[in-house]
C-alpha cells in the first residue's frame, strides 16, 4: 500500500508536502509512508480516498482503477463517445 501512496502522489503531480497538506499531515509523514517506515493507517486511507476520489480497493490491494469515476466523468465520456454538442448534452 505504501508504494500506491507514492503512485497516487506522482499521478496527481503533487509534492510530498502538498499531498500531506491536503490530508492534514507533514511532508515527513508522507515520506515515511512512501518509504515503508510507517504503515498507512485506516484514517489515512479514508482521507486519501475522500480528498482525491481514490478507489479504496485499489489503494488497499492494487486491484481495479486508481480513481473512482464520478457521474461527471461518465457524462463526459458519453458526450465524447456519441459526439454530443453542449446543447444535446444538457
C-alpha positions, 0 to 999 in steps of 0.5 A: 500500500505504501508504494500506491501512496507514492503512485497516487502522489506522482499521478496527481503531480503533487509534492510530498508536502502538498499531498500531506497538506491536503490530508492534514499531515507533514511532508515527513509523514508522507515520506515515511509512508512512501518509504515503508517506515510507517504503515498507512493507517485506516484514517489515512486511507479514508482521507486519501480516498475522500480528498482525491476520489481514490478507489479504496480497493485499489489503494488497499490491494492494487486491484481495479482503477486508481480513481473512482469515476464520478457521474461527471466523468461518465457524462463526459465520456458519453458526450465524447463517445456519441459526439454530443454538442453542449446543447444535446448534452444538457 
